[in-house]
Structures are given as C-alpha cells and as structure tokens.
Amino acid sequence: MSEIPETPESPVAEAQSVLPPLADDENLLVLVQNPKTPAEVLAQVLDHVRLSPEVLVGLLRHQRTPAWAVADFAEHATAALLTTLLNSLEMLGRWSEALEGLLANPALPAIKQPTIQRALEMARRREADTGRKKSLLLQIREMPVGERLALAKKGNKDVRMILIKDSNEMIALETIASSRITEGEILSIAMMRDVSDKVLRYIANNRRYRQNRQIVWALLNNPKTPVGSALSLNVSGLTDRELTELSKSRNVAGAISRAAKAIIDRRKGASGGGH
C-alpha cells in the first residue's frame, strides 16, 4: 500500500528483494536451509508461486518459520503441497494452529480428518503440559517489525484486532488495508478510541466504507476521527434524529456537532420552520 514506503532498509523490502518472482528451487532451498534466515523471509517463501514439496519440507523443519504463516498455508494448500503436509504431520505438529488450519482446508480428504484431529489433540496436550504456548498477544508483541508487517497482511481476525492497535503506524495501516478484512471488522475498528487517527482517516477516505451508514455513524461519533475526515463524510445524509443526537453529543468534536446543528436548521428553514 502507498502509505508504507518500502525502502531498501525496510524489512518488507529486504524480504521481497530476497525473493524474485521466478526464484528457482535451488535458491529457495538455500534460504530455508540457512538457520539465520529471518522469520519474515520464511513467510515470504511460504507464499511463493513456485514453492516445491522439497522447499516446503525445509520450511517445516526450520526453527524460525512462523506458526501463523504455516497455519495460513495449511488452510489453503492444494495438490502436491497438501500431500506433502499430510505426509509431514510429525513436523507440522510443532504448531497446533497449523493443524487447525489443515482441518479447515476444504480440499482435505475426509478420510484424513480423524488422523489430523488426533495429532491436533496431542499437540494441544503437549503445549498445555509444557506451558510453552504463549498468549497470542504476547507472541505478537515479541515479533520483529518485519514479521508483524507480514502478519498484518495474512493474519486472521484475532490477529488483526491486535495489530490494528500496534504502536508502529505502518503495521496498523497495513492491517486496515488487508484484503482479508471484513466490513464487520471495519465497523468495530471505527468505534475504537485506542487506534491511530491515521487508521480512522484511512477508513473515512475509503469509498467503499463511506457507503456503509453504520461505519459513517461510528466514525462521526468517534472523537479520535480527524475532524477534516469526519466532515467529508455524508453528514447531510443522516436522519433528523441522528443529526439531533450528533448535535447534542459531548463526545464528538465541536465542528461535527455544529455541522449537524446547521443542517437541522437548514431543514427547518426549508420546511417553513418545521410547521
């Protein structure tokens, strides 16, 4: 997205420069066999268009391969790569979320489901017994910036609701621009008062979201929404009741309540004083 400059020094740019679109198996194998390859680069490899079964196995073995990336891959894998996952359940069992993703894969043969369910139960017991599984929030907080940026694009709803509040605005903006985000999530975010004003400005400037009355209403009532962005919304499209409520609210910017009152006054004048 345009708000995130990808300079040669940035983690995203570095990861992408490592992975040319037509990288061959030999180059990818070098990456996955290097124990120092960063997690964000390994996530990029998992998303590569020419991923081979050999490279996939290397990723499953790598200690830095992020769980969220494997889980997302497992949920959408097809053909030979799905077969590789099914033949690698012992390695895949490092991540209970990866097994959950595999169970959610619509291409998974029904006959394999009981086996994966048993592997998932074992993985969960192991995590519970050792106490190694951290809360999602703690896991994300400990991730480097590059990995959080990659996760912002492909994480699930729970992940997005954490990353949208990230202190790094690049990550929050990458989250709000995710192609996977739903209008229901946008509505929830539009009501949040602990997100960056740049996130709320992004929502207010998005043509699709400006057509959703609930989202517009949430933005207008959110004191964190930049005044200029709020005033650019279709305030005049609100009902008399909504305008009255907005004009009397102490939780909105004064410019918003005054704009609402001005529209009410104009309507009254046009109708002959409301008689």
C-alpha positions in Angstrom: 0.0 0.0 0.0 1.2 3.5 -0.7 1.3 4.6 2.9 4.2 2.2 3.6 7.4 3.2 1.8 9.4 0.1 1.1 12.9 1.5 1.2 15.9 -0.8 0.8 16.4 -0.6 4.6 12.9 -1.7 5.4 12.2 -5.4 6.4 9.5 -5.8 3.8 11.7 -4.5 1.0 14.6 -6.7 2.2 12.4 -9.8 2.2 11.0 -9.1 -1.2 14.5 -8.4 -2.7 15.5 -11.9 -1.5 12.6 -13.5 -3.3 12.4 -12.6 -7.0 9.1 -13.8 -8.6 10.8 -16.6 -10.5 13.2 -17.8 -7.9 14.1 -21.5 -8.6 14.1 -24.3 -6.1 17.8 -24.1 -5.6 17.7 -20.5 -4.4 14.7 -21.1 -2.2 16.3 -24.2 -0.7 19.4 -22.1 0.2 17.1 -19.8 2.2 15.2 -22.5 4.0 18.3 -24.4 4.9 20.0 -21.3 6.4 19.3 -21.3 10.1 19.7 -17.5 10.2 17.1 -16.7 7.6 14.6 -14.2 9.2 11.1 -15.3 10.0 9.6 -12.7 7.7 11.6 -14.0 4.8 10.5 -17.6 5.5 6.9 -16.3 5.5 7.5 -14.8 2.1 8.9 -18.2 0.9 5.7 -19.9 2.0 3.8 -17.5 -0.2 6.0 -18.1 -3.2 4.3 -19.0 -6.5 6.8 -21.8 -7.3 7.0 -23.5 -3.9 8.0 -27.1 -4.3 7.5 -30.0 -1.9 11.2 -30.0 -1.1 11.2 -26.4 -0.1 8.0 -26.9 1.9 9.7 -29.6 4.0 12.6 -27.3 4.6 10.2 -24.7 5.9 8.6 -27.2 8.2 12.0 -28.1 9.6 13.2 -24.5 10.1 13.1 -23.3 13.7 12.2 -19.7 12.7 9.2 -20.5 10.4 6.3 -18.5 11.9 3.4 -20.5 13.1 0.8 -18.1 11.6 2.3 -18.4 8.1 2.3 -22.2 8.3 -1.3 -22.2 9.6 -2.4 -19.9 6.7 -0.6 -22.1 4.2 -2.1 -25.3 5.6 -5.6 -23.9 5.3 -5.2 -23.1 1.6 -2.8 -25.7 0.3 -3.8 -27.8 -2.7 -2.5 -30.7 -4.8 1.1 -31.9 -4.2 1.7 -29.5 -1.4 -1.3 -30.7 0.5 0.0 -34.2 0.1 3.4 -33.1 1.5 1.7 -31.6 4.6 -0.3 -34.8 5.1 3.0 -36.8 4.9 4.7 -34.4 7.4 2.2 -34.4 10.3 5.0 -35.0 12.8 6.8 -31.8 11.8 3.5 -29.9 11.3 2.6 -30.9 14.8 5.0 -28.3 16.1 2.2 -25.8 15.7 -1.3 -26.7 16.8 -2.6 -23.7 14.8 -1.1 -25.3 11.6 -3.1 -28.5 12.3 -6.2 -26.4 12.9 -5.6 -24.7 9.5 -5.2 -28.1 7.8 -8.5 -29.3 9.3 -10.1 -26.1 7.9 -8.8 -26.8 4.4 -11.7 -27.5 2.0 -9.5 -29.8 -0.1 -8.6 -32.1 2.8 -9.8 -35.7 2.2 -12.5 -36.6 4.8 -10.6 -39.9 5.5 -7.6 -37.9 6.8 -9.6 -35.8 9.2 -9.5 -38.2 12.2 -5.8 -38.6 11.9 -5.2 -34.9 11.9 -7.7 -34.4 14.8 -5.7 -36.9 16.9 -2.5 -35.1 16.0 -4.1 -31.8 17.0 -5.2 -33.1 20.4 -1.7 -34.4 21.0 -0.2 -31.1 20.1 -2.6 -29.2 22.4 -1.8 -31.6 25.3 1.9 -31.1 24.7 1.6 -27.3 24.7 -0.5 -27.4 27.9 1.9 -29.8 29.7 5.0 -27.8 28.9 3.4 -24.4 29.3 5.3 -23.1 26.3 2.3 -21.8 24.4 2.1 -18.0 24.9 -0.9 -15.9 24.5 -1.4 -14.6 21.0 -0.9 -11.0 22.2 2.4 -11.9 23.8 3.6 -13.8 20.8 2.8 -10.9 18.5 4.5 -8.3 20.8 7.7 -10.3 20.7 7.7 -10.5 16.9 10.1 -8.2 15.0 8.6 -5.4 12.9 9.1 -7.2 9.6 7.2 -10.3 10.8 4.4 -8.2 12.2 4.1 -6.4 8.8 3.8 -9.7 7.0 1.3 -11.0 9.6 -0.8 -7.9 9.1 -1.5 -8.9 5.5 -2.4 -12.5 6.1 -3.4 -12.9 9.8 -6.9 -13.8 10.9 -9.4 -11.6 12.7 -7.9 -12.1 16.1 -4.5 -11.1 14.8 -5.9 -8.1 13.1 -7.7 -6.9 16.2 -4.3 -6.9 17.9 -2.2 -5.4 15.1 -4.6 -2.6 14.4 -3.5 -1.1 17.8 0.2 -1.6 17.1 2.3 1.4 18.2 4.0 1.2 14.8 1.6 3.0 12.5 3.0 1.2 9.4 1.8 -2.1 10.9 -1.6 -0.6 11.8 -2.1 0.8 8.3 -1.0 -2.5 6.7 -3.6 -4.2 8.9 -6.5 -1.9 7.9 -5.6 -2.4 4.2 -5.6 -6.2 4.4 -7.6 -7.7 1.6 -9.0 -10.2 4.2 -10.5 -7.6 6.5 -14.3 -7.6 6.6 -16.8 -4.7 6.9 -17.8 -6.0 10.3 -14.2 -5.6 11.5 -14.0 -2.1 9.9 -17.1 -1.2 11.9 -15.6 -2.4 15.1 -12.3 -0.5 14.4 -14.3 2.7 13.5 -15.6 2.7 17.0 -12.3 2.2 18.7 -10.7 5.1 20.6 -7.3 3.5 21.0 -6.3 3.2 17.4 -4.2 5.7 15.4 -6.1 8.6 13.9 -4.4 7.6 10.6 -6.3 4.3 10.7 -9.6 6.2 11.1 -8.7 8.6 8.3 -8.0 5.6 6.1 -11.5 4.2 6.7 -13.1 7.6 6.3 -11.4 8.1 2.9 -12.3 4.7 1.6 -15.2 5.0 -0.9 -16.5 1.5 -0.1 -16.7 2.2 3.7 -18.2 5.7 3.1 -21.3 3.9 1.7 -21.9 2.0 4.9 -24.1 4.1 7.1 -23.1 2.2 10.3 -19.4 2.8 9.6 -20.1 6.5 8.9 -22.1 6.9 12.1 -19.3 5.2 14.1 -16.7 7.5 12.6 -18.7 10.6 13.3 -19.2 9.6 16.9 -15.5 8.7 17.5 -13.6 11.7 18.9 -10.4 10.2 17.5 -11.6 10.6 13.9 -9.8 13.6 12.3 -12.2 16.5 12.0 -11.5 17.0 8.3 -12.2 13.4 7.5 -15.4 13.4 9.6 -16.7 16.5 7.9 -16.0 14.9 4.5 -18.5 12.1 5.3 -22.1 12.4 4.2 -23.4 14.2 7.3 -26.3 15.6 5.4 -27.5 12.1 4.6 -28.2 11.5 8.3 -31.8 11.4 9.6 -33.2 14.3 11.7 -32.9 12.1 14.8 -29.3 11.2 14.1 -28.4 14.8 13.4 -30.1 15.9 16.7 -28.2 13.2 18.6 -24.9 14.3 17.0 -25.5 18.0 17.6 -26.1 17.3 21.4 -23.3 14.8 21.9 -20.4 15.8 24.1 -18.2 13.1 22.8 -17.8 14.5 19.3 -15.7 17.4 18.1 -17.4 20.7 18.2 -17.1 21.2 14.5 -19.1 18.0 14.0 -21.9 18.9 16.4 -22.1 22.4 14.8 -22.3 21.0 11.3 -25.1 18.7 12.4 -27.0 21.6 14.0 -26.5 23.7 10.9 -28.1 21.0 8.7 -31.0 20.7 11.1 -31.5 24.5 11.0 -31.5 24.5 7.2 -34.0 21.7 7.1 -36.3 23.6 9.4 -35.9 26.7 7.3 -36.7 24.9 4.1 -39.8 23.4 5.7 -41.1 26.8 6.9 -39.8 26.5 10.5 -41.0 22.9 10.9 -44.7 23.8 10.9 
